[in-house]
C-alpha cells in the first residue's frame, strides 16, 4: 500500500494548530491562577513588611481559601498567628497541615516542629513535650532536644534534664558539664543530708572547677557541726577558683570563727584581696579583725584604691561626726543610696537581685551572675 503524502501535508498544520491552542489555554489558566492567589499572597507580604499584621492575616487567609493545598501559605499563616499570641489558631493551622496525606516528609517534620513551638509558647508543656519527642531522628532533633531541656529545667525535672543534656553533649552541641553539676546541686537541695552530701560530691567530680557544689557542701558540713571540714573545703576553693573568691569570703570567715582559725582565714583573705579586691572580701576581712578600728581601716584602704559608696557608708557607720545628732540621718541617706549598688546583676538579661543566683530567675540562664556587686561591674 503506497503512503499518501497529502495526509502528511494536511497533518502538520493541524498538529501545529492544536499545539498552539493548547499553549494558549495553559497561558490563560496560568494568568487566571496568578490573578487569584498571588495577588492576595503578595498583598499579605506587603502588609507584613509594613508591620500591619491584622491586614496580613486577612490577606493570607484569603490566599489559603483560594488555594487550600499550598503548604507555604499555611506555614506563613501559622507563624503569624503564633507571633500575635493566637496560639489556638496557630495550632489549628499546623494540625491541618499534619492531617494532609499529600504532605512531603520534610514539610511534615516542619509542621510538627511548628506545632511543638505553638504548644511551647502557649505554656502547654505536656503537649509540647509530646510533640517534641516525635521529632527524634529528624533534622529538627537537636532543636527539639534544646526545647525539651528548657521544659525540664522550667518544671525542675532534673533527672530528665540530665538525660537530655547528655544526649546534647553526645551530639556535639556543646559542653554541658556545668549544667550537669548544677542539676546535681538542685537535687541535693531537696534531699536528706546524707544523700545531699553524696550528690554534692558527685557534682564536684563532674565539674571540679565549678564553685557551687563546694560552697553548698561546706554549708552542709557547717550545719552538721563540722566547721573545720567546712573551712578546709572553702580554703581549697579560695586558692583554686579566683572567680568565686567574693562568694567564698563570707562563709570562709564564718567557718573560721566557728573552727577557731581566724588568723589563717585572715591571711588567706588578705592575699586574695591583694590579687582580686572586692567588697565581699573586704567584709570578710573586717569580720575577722580583732578591733573595730582595724576593720574600718580596711574600708579606708579600699577607698584609697578606688571610689566606693558602699565602702564609704560602712566606714562612716563607725565614725563620730562633729554634729552627732545628724549622724543617723546621714547614715540612713548613704545606706539608701548604696543599697542598689550591693545587688547582683545578670549579664544576660540585666535582672538584678539582692542575692547571687546560679540560674537567673529572669532569663533562666546558668552562671550568668558575676560574683561581684553592681558597684564593682
Buried (B, 14 or more C-beta within 10 A) or exposed (E): EEEEEEEEEEEEEEEEEEEEEEEEEEEEEEEEEEEBBBBBBEBBBEBBEEEBBEBBBBBBBBBBEBBEEBBEBBBBBBBBBBEBEBBEBBBBBBEBBBEBEEBEEEBBBBBBBBBBBBBBBBEBBEBBBEBBEBBEEBEBBBBBBBBBBBBBBEEEBBEBBBBBBEBBBEEEBEEBBBBBBBBBBBBBEEBEEEEBBEBBBBBBEBBEBBBBBBBBBBBBBBEEEBBBBBBBBBBEBBEEBEBBBBBBBBBBBBBBBBBEBBEBBBEBBBEBBEEBBBBBBBBBBBBBBEEEEEBBBBBEBBBEEEEBBBBBBBBBBEEEEEEEEEBEEEBEEBBEEBEEBBBBBBBBBEBEBEEBBBBBEBEEBBBBBBBBBBBBE
